[in-house]
Amino acid sequence: MIDGRLNSVLDNEKISKALIDNSVEKLGSNKRIYIFSDHCDSRKPYSKMLENLGKVRDLNGNIINGFTTLGSVMLDENKKNLLFLI
């Protein structure tokens, strides 16, 4: 589907709910958990039409096309379980 009609087939709400349910099941009994987050820009300077394409800065500080993402992981108090979060 190269004609611009390609849409994401992943359901963000279902994926988020599944990750949260899994996290609560595995880490819900802990008194303390640690969350580490990393803000990242994915640069797409040559892309013109992508779903949710936004603006980010390149390495020289110029505004270009790309995506901003936030990746997070959760670690239990015993440092035995590491879970990916959206």
C-alpha positions in Angstrom: 0.0 0.0 0.0 2.3 2.7 -1.2 -0.6 5.1 -2.2 -0.8 6.8 1.3 -3.7 4.7 2.6 -1.5 2.5 5.0 -2.7 2.8 8.5 -1.4 1.2 11.7 -3.0 -2.1 12.4 -1.9 -2.1 16.0 -4.4 -1.1 18.6 -2.5 1.3 21.0 -5.2 1.0 23.7 -5.1 -2.8 23.8 -1.3 -2.9 23.8 -1.2 -0.3 26.7 -3.8 -2.2 28.7 -1.9 -5.5 28.2 1.4 -3.9 29.4 -0.3 -2.3 32.4 -2.1 -5.5 33.4 1.2 -7.5 33.0 3.1 -4.9 35.1 0.5 -4.8 37.9 0.5 -8.6 38.0 4.3 -8.9 38.2 5.1 -5.8 40.3 1.9 -5.0 42.2 3.0 -6.6 45.5 6.2 -4.5 45.7 6.4 -1.7 48.2 8.7 0.3 45.9 9.3 0.3 42.2 11.7 2.3 40.0 10.8 3.8 36.7 13.4 4.9 34.2 12.4 7.0 31.2 14.3 8.1 28.1 13.1 10.8 25.7 14.3 10.2 22.2 13.9 11.8 18.8 13.8 9.5 15.8 14.9 11.7 12.8 13.3 11.2 9.4 14.7 14.1 7.4 13.7 12.6 4.0 10.2 11.5 4.9 7.3 13.5 3.7 4.2 11.4 4.5 4.3 9.0 7.5 1.5 8.4 10.0 2.0 10.8 13.0 5.1 12.4 11.4 6.1 15.4 13.5 9.0 17.8 13.9 12.2 17.2 15.9 15.6 18.7 16.0 18.6 17.3 14.1 22.1 17.1 15.6 22.8 20.7 14.5 19.6 22.1 16.2 17.6 22.5 12.9 13.9 21.5 12.8 13.3 18.4 10.6 10.7 15.7 10.2 10.7 12.9 12.7 9.1 11.3 15.8 9.5 12.0 19.5 9.3 8.9 21.7 9.4 8.2 25.4 10.7 4.8 26.4 10.3 3.7 30.0 11.1 0.6 32.0 10.0 -0.4 35.5 12.3 -2.3 38.0 11.1 -3.9 41.2 12.6 -3.2 44.6 14.7 -6.4 44.5 16.0 -5.6 41.0 14.9 -9.0 39.7 12.0 -8.0 37.3 12.5 -5.4 34.5 9.4 -4.5 32.5 9.0 -2.3 29.4 6.4 0.4 29.6 4.9 2.5 26.8 
